[in-house]
Amino acid sequence: MQLPFTVEQFYSVFVQYNDAIWPMQIVLYLVGFGTLFLLLRARPADSHIISGVLALLWVWAAATYYFMFFTAISRSGWVIGSVLLAGGIWIGWIGAVKNQIRFHARGGLRGLVGWTLIIYALIAYPLIGYAIGHRFPAMPTFGAPCPVTIFTVGMLMLTVSPVPRSVFVAPVVWGLFGGVSATFQLGVYQDAGLLIAGVIALLAAIFSGKQIRATEPVVAGA
């Protein structure tokens, strides 16, 4: 599929975005690590807060990166940004308002997958970008849609009780679509992790009923 913009235009958006929001990149990274603190602290109200933080990250990615900057090179930014905005609002509604997402620093295979995606989004993602030649400000930072999606899927792996399948819709759509286009057409090779996250989100949605049931101990957000 031919993209409606050039690779040079694509990277110019990161330059404009990163220059405009500086030093919010540092704040956003601190928010990401702070979310992990809440996950490990495991107080009853923390699941509400974590869901709210994830929702705000998605809204931020939609409003700042897509609506404010990406739309300058492609009208598709309005469509993609709207998907991210809807996904963020929905995560906030389901998790922060209705308390149907309860987070727990669990182990097992699902926990391993979750922690791997989280570490990838916060640490490995920028390091891989640097290794392949991306330099600030012409590079995606945490708060941009791709690392936020990877981080969110990782967090959703660290949950107890079945999570509504609808929460996975936006991560699946953006993970698969964005992962393919960014990795294979735009040279953002660290976004291979986004594609993997999209596949994991799809599998998690299909098998959402296989999560830890309410009969097992619930530590956070009970």
Secondary structure, 3 states (H helix, E strand, C coil): CCCCCCHHHHHHHHHHHHHHHCCHHHHHHHHHHHHHHHHHHCCCCHHHHHHHHHHHHHHHHHHHHHHHHHHHCCCHHHHHHHHHHHHHHHHHHHHHHCCCCEECCCCHHHHHHHHHHHHHHHHHHHHHHHHCCCCCCCCCCCCCHHHHHHHHHHHHHCEECCCCHHHHHHHHHHHHHHHHHHHHCCCCHHHHHHHHHHHHHHHHHHCHHHCCCCCCCCCCCC
